[in-house]
Amino acid sequence: MVWIEKRYHSRFKDLHLIITEGSFIRKGGMIRRDKATGKIYGHAGIPRIIKLFADYSPRIILTHFGSWLYKDIKKAHKTIRELGKEHKVEIKIGYDGMQLDV
């Protein structure tokens, strides 16, 4: 996910849970622009994703991680918990076989 136009943000109201990707932990993510079309593509950084969705849901589950998560899993969990506290949202790391009660 790179971008969701503001005109669509009103569709996020009253969500109980958001499941989204967590490819890049760095603030700017990895965003590129197609030379031919000028359109952007890539992945927003987790801090930006959390900032966007924290206003619309009390819970976020991150999936589809990049290699950054596996380099130091304890540090990754701590960083994600701290981002959750900062934005007052519960954040969990998704995993294969995860079951949810919603």
MMTF fields as JSON, N, C-alpha, C and O atoms, coordinates in Angstrom:
{
  "mmtfVersion": "1.0.0",
  "mmtfProducer": "UNKNOWN",
  "numBonds": 407,
  "numAtoms": 408,
  "numGroups": 102,
  "numChains": 1,
  "numModels": 1,
  "chainsPerModel": [1],
  "groupsPerChain": [102],
  "chainIdList": ["A"],
  "bondAtomList": [4, 2, 8, 6, 12, 10, 16, 14, 20, 18, 24, 22, 28, 26, 32, 30, 36, 34, 40, 38, 44, 42, 48, 46, 52, 50, 56, 54, 60, 58, 64, 62, 68, 66, 72, 70, 76, 74, 80, 78, 84, 82, 88, 86, 92, 90, 96, 94, 100, 98, 104, 102, 108, 106, 112, 110, 116, 114, 120, 118, 124, 122, 128, 126, 132, 130, 136, 134, 140, 138, 144, 142, 148, 146, 152, 150, 156, 154, 160, 158, 164, 162, 168, 166, 172, 170, 176, 174, 180, 178, 184, 182, 188, 186, 192, 190, 196, 194, 200, 198, 204, 202, 208, 206, 212, 210, 216, 214, 220, 218, 224, 222, 228, 226, 232, 230, 236, 234, 240, 238, 244, 242, 248, 246, 252, 250, 256, 254, 260, 258, 264, 262, 268, 266, 272, 270, 276, 274, 280, 278, 284, 282, 288, 286, 292, 290, 296, 294, 300, 298, 304, 302, 308, 306, 312, 310, 316, 314, 320, 318, 324, 322, 328, 326, 332, 330, 336, 334, 340, 338, 344, 342, 348, 346, 352, 350, 356, 354, 360, 358, 364, 362, 368, 366, 372, 370, 376, 374, 380, 378, 384, 382, 388, 386, 392, 390, 396, 394, 400, 398, 404, 402],
  "bondOrderList": [1, 1, 1, 1, 1, 1, 1, 1, 1, 1, 1, 1, 1, 1, 1, 1, 1, 1, 1, 1, 1, 1, 1, 1, 1, 1, 1, 1, 1, 1, 1, 1, 1, 1, 1, 1, 1, 1, 1, 1, 1, 1, 1, 1, 1, 1, 1, 1, 1, 1, 1, 1, 1, 1, 1, 1, 1, 1, 1, 1, 1, 1, 1, 1, 1, 1, 1, 1, 1, 1, 1, 1, 1, 1, 1, 1, 1, 1, 1, 1, 1, 1, 1, 1, 1, 1, 1, 1, 1, 1, 1, 1, 1, 1, 1, 1, 1, 1, 1, 1, 1],
  "groupList": [{"groupName": "MET", "atomNameList": ["N", "CA", "C", "O"], "elementList": ["N", "C", "C", "O"], "formalChargeList": [0, 0, 0, 0], "bondAtomList": [1, 0, 2, 1, 3, 2], "bondOrderList": [1, 1, 2], "singleLetterCode": "M", "chemCompType": "L-PEPTIDE LINKING"}, {"groupName": "VAL", "atomNameList": ["N", "CA", "C", "O"], "elementList": ["N", "C", "C", "O"], "formalChargeList": [0, 0, 0, 0], "bondAtomList": [1, 0, 2, 1, 3, 2], "bondOrderList": [1, 1, 2], "singleLetterCode": "V", "chemCompType": "L-PEPTIDE LINKING"}, {"groupName": "TRP", "atomNameList": ["N", "CA", "C", "O"], "elementList": ["N", "C", "C", "O"], "formalChargeList": [0, 0, 0, 0], "bondAtomList": [1, 0, 2, 1, 3, 2], "bondOrderList": [1, 1, 2], "singleLetterCode": "W", "chemCompType": "L-PEPTIDE LINKING"}, {"groupName": "ILE", "atomNameList": ["N", "CA", "C", "O"], "elementList": ["N", "C", "C", "O"], "formalChargeList": [0, 0, 0, 0], "bondAtomList": [1, 0, 2, 1, 3, 2], "bondOrderList": [1, 1, 2], "singleLetterCode": "I", "chemCompType": "L-PEPTIDE LINKING"}, {"groupName": "GLU", "atomNameList": ["N", "CA", "C", "O"], "elementList": ["N", "C", "C", "O"], "formalChargeList": [0, 0, 0, 0], "bondAtomList": [1, 0, 2, 1, 3, 2], "bondOrderList": [1, 1, 2], "singleLetterCode": "E", "chemCompType": "L-PEPTIDE LINKING"}, {"groupName": "LYS", "atomNameList": ["N", "CA", "C", "O"], "elementList": ["N", "C", "C", "O"], "formalChargeList": [0, 0, 0, 0], "bondAtomList": [1, 0, 2, 1, 3, 2], "bondOrderList": [1, 1, 2], "singleLetterCode": "K", "chemCompType": "L-PEPTIDE LINKING"}, {"groupName": "ARG", "atomNameList": ["N", "CA", "C", "O"], "elementList": ["N", "C", "C", "O"], "formalChargeList": [0, 0, 0, 0], "bondAtomList": [1, 0, 2, 1, 3, 2], "bondOrderList": [1, 1, 2], "singleLetterCode": "R", "chemCompType": "L-PEPTIDE LINKING"}, {"groupName": "TYR", "atomNameList": ["N", "CA", "C", "O"], "elementList": ["N", "C", "C", "O"], "formalChargeList": [0, 0, 0, 0], "bondAtomList": [1, 0, 2, 1, 3, 2], "bondOrderList": [1, 1, 2], "singleLetterCode": "Y", "chemCompType": "L-PEPTIDE LINKING"}, {"groupName": "HIS", "atomNameList": ["N", "CA", "C", "O"], "elementList": ["N", "C", "C", "O"], "formalChargeList": [0, 0, 0, 0], "bondAtomList": [1, 0, 2, 1, 3, 2], "bondOrderList": [1, 1, 2], "singleLetterCode": "H", "chemCompType": "L-PEPTIDE LINKING"}, {"groupName": "SER", "atomNameList": ["N", "CA", "C", "O"], "elementList": ["N", "C", "C", "O"], "formalChargeList": [0, 0, 0, 0], "bondAtomList": [1, 0, 2, 1, 3, 2], "bondOrderList": [1, 1, 2], "singleLetterCode": "S", "chemCompType": "L-PEPTIDE LINKING"}, {"groupName": "PHE", "atomNameList": ["N", "CA", "C", "O"], "elementList": ["N", "C", "C", "O"], "formalChargeList": [0, 0, 0, 0], "bondAtomList": [1, 0, 2, 1, 3, 2], "bondOrderList": [1, 1, 2], "singleLetterCode": "F", "chemCompType": "L-PEPTIDE LINKING"}, {"groupName": "ASP", "atomNameList": ["N", "CA", "C", "O"], "elementList": ["N", "C", "C", "O"], "formalChargeList": [0, 0, 0, 0], "bondAtomList": [1, 0, 2, 1, 3, 2], "bondOrderList": [1, 1, 2], "singleLetterCode": "D", "chemCompType": "L-PEPTIDE LINKING"}, {"groupName": "LEU", "atomNameList": ["N", "CA", "C", "O"], "elementList": ["N", "C", "C", "O"], "formalChargeList": [0, 0, 0, 0], "bondAtomList": [1, 0, 2, 1, 3, 2], "bondOrderList": [1, 1, 2], "singleLetterCode": "L", "chemCompType": "L-PEPTIDE LINKING"}, {"groupName": "THR", "atomNameList": ["N", "CA", "C", "O"], "elementList": ["N", "C", "C", "O"], "formalChargeList": [0, 0, 0, 0], "bondAtomList": [1, 0, 2, 1, 3, 2], "bondOrderList": [1, 1, 2], "singleLetterCode": "T", "chemCompType": "L-PEPTIDE LINKING"}, {"groupName": "GLY", "atomNameList": ["N", "CA", "C", "O"], "elementList": ["N", "C", "C", "O"], "formalChargeList": [0, 0, 0, 0], "bondAtomList": [1, 0, 2, 1, 3, 2], "bondOrderList": [1, 1, 2], "singleLetterCode": "G", "chemCompType": "PEPTIDE LINKING"}, {"groupName": "ALA", "atomNameList": ["N", "CA", "C", "O"], "elementList": ["N", "C", "C", "O"], "formalChargeList": [0, 0, 0, 0], "bondAtomList": [1, 0, 2, 1, 3, 2], "bondOrderList": [1, 1, 2], "singleLetterCode": "A", "chemCompType": "L-PEPTIDE LINKING"}, {"groupName": "PRO", "atomNameList": ["N", "CA", "C", "O"], "elementList": ["N", "C", "C", "O"], "formalChargeList": [0, 0, 0, 0], "bondAtomList": [1, 0, 2, 1, 3, 2], "bondOrderList": [1, 1, 2], "singleLetterCode": "P", "chemCompType": "L-PEPTIDE LINKING"}, {"groupName": "GLN", "atomNameList": ["N", "CA", "C", "O"], "elementList": ["N", "C", "C", "O"], "formalChargeList": [0, 0, 0, 0], "bondAtomList": [1, 0, 2, 1, 3, 2], "bondOrderList": [1, 1, 2], "singleLetterCode": "Q", "chemCompType": "L-PEPTIDE LINKING"}],
  "groupTypeList": [0, 1, 2, 3, 4, 5, 6, 7, 8, 9, 6, 10, 5, 11, 12, 8, 12, 3, 3, 13, 4, 14, 9, 10, 3, 6, 5, 14, 14, 0, 3, 6, 6, 11, 5, 15, 13, 14, 5, 3, 7, 14, 8, 15, 14, 3, 16, 6, 3, 3, 5, 12, 10, 15, 11, 7, 9, 16, 6, 3, 3, 12, 13, 8, 10, 14, 9, 2, 12, 7, 5, 11, 3, 5, 5, 15, 8, 5, 13, 3, 6, 4, 12, 14, 5, 4, 8, 5, 1, 4, 3, 5, 3, 14, 7, 11, 14, 0, 17, 12, 11, 1],
  "groupIdList": [1, 2, 3, 4, 5, 6, 7, 8, 9, 10, 11, 12, 13, 14, 15, 16, 17, 18, 19, 20, 21, 22, 23, 24, 25, 26, 27, 28, 29, 30, 31, 32, 33, 34, 35, 36, 37, 38, 39, 40, 41, 42, 43, 44, 45, 46, 47, 48, 49, 50, 51, 52, 53, 54, 55, 56, 57, 58, 59, 60, 61, 62, 63, 64, 65, 66, 67, 68, 69, 70, 71, 72, 73, 74, 75, 76, 77, 78, 79, 80, 81, 82, 83, 84, 85, 86, 87, 88, 89, 90, 91, 92, 93, 94, 95, 96, 97, 98, 99, 100, 101, 102],
  "secStructList": [7, 7, 7, 7, 7, 4, 4, 4, 4, 4, 4, 4, 6, 6, 7, 1, 7, 3, 3, 3, 3, 7, 7, 5, 7, 1, 6, 6, 7, 3, 3, 3, 3, 7, 6, 6, 6, 7, 7, 3, 3, 3, 3, 7, 5, 2, 2, 2, 2, 2, 2, 2, 2, 6, 6, 6, 7, 1, 3, 3, 3, 3, 3, 1, 7, 7, 6, 2, 2, 2, 2, 7, 2, 2, 2, 2, 2, 2, 2, 2, 2, 2, 2, 2, 2, 2, 2, 6, 7, 3, 3, 3, 3, 7, 7, 6, 6, 7, 7, 7, 7, 7],
  "xCoordList": [0.842, 0.0, 0.887, 1.823, 0.59, 1.34, 0.468, 0.899, -0.74, -1.53, -3.01, -3.404, -3.826, -5.281, -5.739, -5.517, -6.371, -6.794, -7.735, -8.563, -7.603, -8.387, -9.886, -10.655, -10.305, -11.747, -12.338, -13.553, -11.497, -11.962, -11.859, -12.364, -11.231, -11.017, -12.336, -12.39, -13.374, -14.667, -15.217, -16.067, -14.763, -15.206, -14.605, -15.017, -13.651, -12.994, -13.758, -13.371, -14.814, -15.502, -15.996, -16.454, -15.89, -16.438, -15.852, -16.563, -14.593, -13.94, -13.483, -13.033, -13.596, -13.17, -11.745, -11.064, -11.307, -9.99, -9.517, -10.296, -8.243, -7.626, -6.476, -5.65, -6.426, -5.314, -4.6, -5.204, -3.33, -2.583, -1.143, -0.716, -0.422, 0.947, 1.949, 1.701, 3.086, 4.132, 5.501, 6.456, 5.586, 6.819, 8.029, 9.138, 7.81, 8.942, 8.67, 7.614, 9.616, 9.483, 9.874, 9.384, 10.738, 11.195, 10.054, 9.165, 10.105, 9.023, 8.61, 7.416, 9.543, 9.227, 8.878, 8.444, 9.06, 8.756, 9.664, 10.838, 9.105, 9.824, 8.841, 8.059, 8.898, 7.959, 8.736, 9.738, 8.232, 8.871, 7.844, 6.641, 8.337, 7.459, 7.776, 8.933, 6.739, 6.894, 7.306, 6.625, 8.407, 8.932, 7.971, 7.861, 7.288, 6.393, 5.072, 4.599, 4.474, 3.143, 3.164, 2.215, 4.24, 4.315, 3.591, 3.606, 2.959, 2.221, 3.191, 4.235, 2.819, 3.653, 3.271, 2.139, 4.244, 4.005, 5.005, 5.992, 4.752, 5.647, 4.891, 3.755, 5.532, 4.958, 5.213, 6.333, 4.166, 4.336, 5.033, 4.986, 5.66, 6.288, 5.249, 4.2, 5.533, 4.611, 4.209, 3.025, 5.112, 4.671, 3.573, 2.629, 3.686, 2.67, 1.349, 0.273, 1.437, 0.243, -0.508, -1.727, 0.222, -0.405, -1.024, -2.144, -0.313, -0.849, -2.156, -3.103, -2.214, -3.422, -4.586, -5.667, -4.385, -5.491, -5.857, -6.953, -4.984, -5.261, -6.511, -7.168, -6.845, -8.044, -9.327, -10.414, -9.226, -10.409, -10.667, -11.757, -9.688, -9.85, -8.983, -7.87, -9.497, -8.692, -7.656, -6.787, -7.754, -6.843, -6.317, -7.056, -5.027, -4.375, -3.534, -2.806, -3.648, -2.777, -1.915, -2.418, -0.617, 0.338, 0.753, 1.008, 0.822, 1.251, 2.217, 2.543, 2.671, 3.503, 4.742, 4.935, 5.566, 6.738, 7.935, 8.108, 8.749, 10.03, 11.076, 10.777, 12.281, 13.36, 13.716, 14.304, 13.375, 13.699, 13.163, 13.816, 11.996, 11.377, 12.227, 12.369, 12.784, 13.479, 14.924, 15.553, 15.447, 16.823, 16.939, 17.95, 15.901, 15.879, 14.413, 13.827, 13.834, 12.389, 11.991, 10.948, 12.793, 12.458, 12.426, 11.517, 13.411, 13.455, 12.263, 11.673, 11.908, 10.767, 9.476, 8.682, 9.259, 8.062, 8.017, 6.968, 9.152, 9.217, 8.895, 8.123, 9.471, 9.226, 7.751, 7.178, 7.138, 5.723, 4.849, 3.889, 5.165, 4.411, 4.493, 3.491, 5.689, 5.87, 5.059, 4.489, 5.003, 4.187, 2.705, 1.964, 2.282, 0.902, 0.582, -0.456, 1.479, 1.282, 1.237, 0.397, 2.139, 2.208, 0.894, 0.461, 0.269, -0.954, -2.218, -3.312, -2.058, -3.184, -4.032, -5.255, -3.343, -3.998, -3.297, -2.082, -4.067, -3.488, -2.956, -3.693, -1.696, -1.083, -0.545, 0.142, -0.874, -0.359, 0.349, 0.051, 1.289, 1.984, 1.254, 1.15, 0.755, 0.054, 1.005, 2.186, 0.482, 1.297, 0.415, -0.806, 1.037, 0.313, -0.458, 0.099, -1.735, -2.566, -3.191, -3.901, -2.944, -3.509, -5.032, -5.614, -5.673, -7.13, -7.573, -6.927, -8.661, -9.149, -10.59, -11.387, -10.913, -12.298, -12.681, -12.136, -13.607, -14.03, -15.5, -16.034],
  "yCoordList": [-1.172, 0.0, 1.234, 1.341, 2.145, 3.387, 4.551, 5.381, 4.614, 5.814, 5.483, 4.642, 6.134, 6.081, 7.528, 8.275, 7.918, 9.306, 9.71, 8.914, 10.958, 11.456, 11.361, 11.216, 11.437, 11.372, 10.018, 9.9, 9.0, 7.672, 7.415, 6.4, 8.292, 8.071, 7.955, 7.265, 8.597, 8.519, 7.094, 6.769, 6.263, 4.863, 4.016, 2.87, 4.546, 3.816, 3.88, 3.203, 4.66, 4.877, 3.579, 2.672, 3.514, 2.422, 1.047, 0.044, 0.992, -0.29, -0.879, -0.146, -2.186, -2.851, -3.377, -3.582, -3.589, -4.168, -3.833, -3.856, -3.524, -3.309, -4.297, -4.417, -5.001, -5.898, -5.315, -5.141, -5.018, -4.356, -4.856, -5.589, -4.458, -4.938, -4.153, -3.012, -4.794, -4.178, -4.369, -4.758, -4.096, -4.38, -3.595, -4.126, -2.33, -1.477, -0.777, -0.17, -0.86, -0.201, 1.267, 2.081, 1.607, 2.996, 3.92, 3.546, 5.106, 6.077, 6.3, 6.353, 6.429, 6.719, 5.508, 5.653, 4.311, 3.1, 2.961, 3.328, 2.426, 2.285, 2.675, 1.852, 3.919, 4.437, 4.864, 5.575, 4.4, 4.707, 5.29, 5.239, 5.845, 6.434, 5.826, 5.774, 5.367, 4.805, 5.92, 6.941, 5.732, 6.769, 7.078, 8.231, 6.083, 6.286, 6.946, 7.855, 6.483, 6.971, 8.032, 8.804, 8.072, 9.005, 8.514, 9.194, 7.347, 6.816, 6.258, 5.698, 6.426, 5.907, 4.457, 4.033, 3.715, 2.337, 1.977, 2.684, 0.898, 0.45, 0.231, -0.244, 0.581, 0.345, 1.558, 2.064, 2.012, 3.057, 2.432, 1.215, 3.227, 2.727, 2.477, 3.123, 1.552, 1.217, 2.435, 2.56, 3.341, 4.51, 5.302, 5.768, 5.453, 6.198, 5.422, 6.008, 4.113, 3.275, 3.351, 3.517, 3.231, 3.282, 4.649, 4.745, 5.694, 7.047, 7.214, 7.815, 6.697, 6.793, 6.035, 6.601, 4.778, 3.933, 4.048, 3.637, 4.59, 4.679, 5.499, 5.262, 6.442, 7.256, 6.511, 6.984, 5.361, 4.674, 3.313, 2.762, 2.765, 1.441, 1.32, 1.843, 0.624, 0.426, -0.691, -0.838, -1.49, -2.631, -2.693, -2.49, -2.979, -3.148, -4.424, -4.658, -5.231, -6.396, -6.17, -5.88, -6.306, -6.14, -7.502, -8.424, -7.631, -8.868, -8.505, -7.333, -9.502, -9.293, -8.462, -7.362, -9.017, -8.283, -8.425, -9.426, -7.394, -7.433, -8.076, -8.472, -8.173, -8.837, -8.123, -8.736, -6.85, -6.089, -6.78, -6.742, -7.406, -8.034, -9.199, -9.388, -9.968, -11.198, -10.976, -11.878, -9.791, -9.502, -9.45, -9.872, -8.929, -8.861, -8.823, -7.752, -9.997, -10.099, -9.42, -8.769, -9.557, -8.904, -7.388, -6.724, -6.849, -5.404, -4.968, -3.918, -5.76, -5.435, -5.387, -4.46, -6.376, -6.391, -5.157, -4.534, -4.815, -3.65, -2.376, -1.544, -2.219, -1.03, -0.915, 0.172, -2.016, -2.005, -1.704, -0.942, -2.289, -1.978, -0.49, 0.127, 0.084, 1.508, 2.383, 3.391, 2.008, 2.757, 2.665, 3.636, 1.509, 1.35, 2.257, 2.918, 2.288, 3.163, 4.626, 5.392, 5.004, 6.39, 6.828, 7.967, 5.932, 6.274, 5.738, 5.835, 5.163, 4.658, 3.655, 3.771, 2.663, 1.606, 0.284, 0.253, -0.806, -2.126, -2.645, -2.701, -3.021, -3.516, -4.918, -5.164, -5.819, -7.187, -7.558, -7.034, -8.47, -9.007, -10.28, -11.234, -10.28, -11.434, -12.573, -12.356, -13.787, -14.955, -16.049, -16.027, -16.99, -18.111, -18.865, -19.208, -19.13, -19.871, -19.004, -19.522, -17.714, -16.816, -16.853, -16.807, -16.938, -16.918, -15.713, -15.34, -15.105, -13.875, -14.027, -14.699, -13.406, -13.256, -11.804, -10.888, -11.604, -10.229, -10.039, -8.952],
  "zCoordList": [0.0, 0.0, 0.0, 0.793, -0.878, -0.924, -0.479, 0.321, -0.986, -0.806, -0.91, -1.718, -0.104, -0.239, -0.267, 0.685, -1.345, -1.495, -0.367, 0.076, 0.099, 1.235, 0.992, 1.942, -0.238, -0.514, -0.121, 0.036, 0.04, 0.439, 1.942, 2.421, 2.684, 4.111, 4.874, 5.892, 4.419, 5.109, 5.108, 5.936, 4.222, 4.16, 5.273, 5.459, 6.01, 7.083, 8.407, 9.36, 8.495, 9.759, 10.374, 9.68, 11.712, 12.517, 12.19, 12.252, 11.85, 11.614, 12.946, 13.826, 13.096, 14.322, 14.214, 15.219, 12.978, 12.762, 11.356, 10.403, 11.241, 9.935, 9.81, 10.715, 8.691, 8.395, 7.182, 6.123, 7.337, 6.272, 6.255, 7.147, 5.254, 5.077, 5.921, 6.309, 6.194, 6.984, 6.359, 7.032, 5.078, 4.344, 4.831, 4.896, 5.174, 5.548, 6.868, 7.047, 7.791, 9.082, 9.002, 9.783, 8.082, 8.035, 7.627, 6.862, 8.149, 7.996, 6.542, 6.249, 5.652, 4.256, 3.417, 2.275, 3.966, 3.209, 1.997, 2.038, 0.921, -0.348, -1.45, -1.927, -1.834, -2.825, -4.062, -3.992, -5.191, -6.477, -7.426, -7.172, -8.526, -9.539, -10.895, -11.31, -11.578, -12.914, -13.872, -13.965, -14.576, -15.472, -16.613, -17.03, -17.115, -18.256, -17.862, -18.545, -16.751, -16.375, -15.282, -15.145, -14.506, -13.39, -12.141, -11.115, -12.211, -11.062, -10.023, -10.357, -8.759, -7.682, -7.388, -7.621, -6.873, -6.468, -5.379, -5.173, -4.696, -3.636, -2.341, -2.346, -1.223, 0.098, 0.99, 1.064, 1.662, 2.67, 3.878, 4.054, 4.686, 5.906, 6.988, 7.007, 7.879, 8.955, 9.781, 10.095, 10.155, 10.922, 10.199, 10.837, 8.922, 8.156, 8.1, 8.221, 7.92, 7.871, 9.202, 9.223, 10.305, 11.626, 11.863, 12.365, 11.512, 11.685, 10.907, 11.414, 9.705, 8.889, 9.527, 9.696, 9.879, 10.308, 11.786, 12.167, 12.629, 14.061, 14.365, 15.379, 13.523, 13.74, 13.402, 13.733, 12.753, 12.25, 12.889, 12.738, 13.595, 14.184, 15.432, 15.471, 16.464, 17.675, 17.547, 18.406, 16.452, 16.285, 14.857, 13.893, 14.744, 13.444, 13.507, 14.472, 12.474, 12.333, 11.104, 10.019, 11.289, 10.196, 9.661, 10.436, 8.348, 7.69, 6.571, 6.385, 5.829, 4.624, 4.957, 4.439, 5.827, 6.308, 5.392, 4.697, 5.418, 4.733, 5.638, 6.765, 5.144, 5.882, 7.18, 8.071, 7.307, 8.513, 9.764, 10.807, 9.687, 10.849, 11.359, 12.568, 10.445, 10.802, 11.233, 11.786, 10.985, 11.405, 12.921, 13.482, 13.592, 15.055, 15.472, 15.63, 15.645, 15.902, 17.211, 17.266, 18.258, 19.533, 19.375, 19.874, 18.686, 18.454, 17.6, 17.854, 16.599, 15.73, 16.534, 16.376, 17.395, 18.239, 19.14, 19.301, 19.717, 20.601, 19.83, 20.305, 18.663, 17.841, 17.491, 17.566, 17.114, 16.746, 17.963, 17.853, 19.119, 20.345, 20.671, 21.031, 20.545, 20.844, 19.889, 20.307, 18.615, 17.662, 18.028, 17.879, 18.5, 18.945, 20.118, 20.136, 21.1, 22.259, 21.844, 22.319, 20.963, 20.497, 19.843, 20.018, 19.1, 18.367, 19.036, 18.48, 20.25, 21.04, 20.275, 20.198, 19.71, 18.955, 19.269, 19.464, 19.316, 19.528, 18.199, 17.214, 18.165, 16.942, 17.208, 18.199, 16.303, 16.407, 15.12, 14.046, 15.253, 14.1, 13.675, 14.445, 12.45, 11.917, 11.604, 11.331, 11.645, 11.341, 10.745, 10.898, 10.075, 9.475, 10.538, 11.581, 10.29, 11.221, 12.31, 13.172, 12.289, 13.293, 13.228, 12.145, 14.39, 14.466, 15.264, 16.243, 14.858, 15.492, 15.937, 15.282, 17.04, 17.458, 17.192, 17.808, 16.287, 15.95, 16.227, 16.006]
}
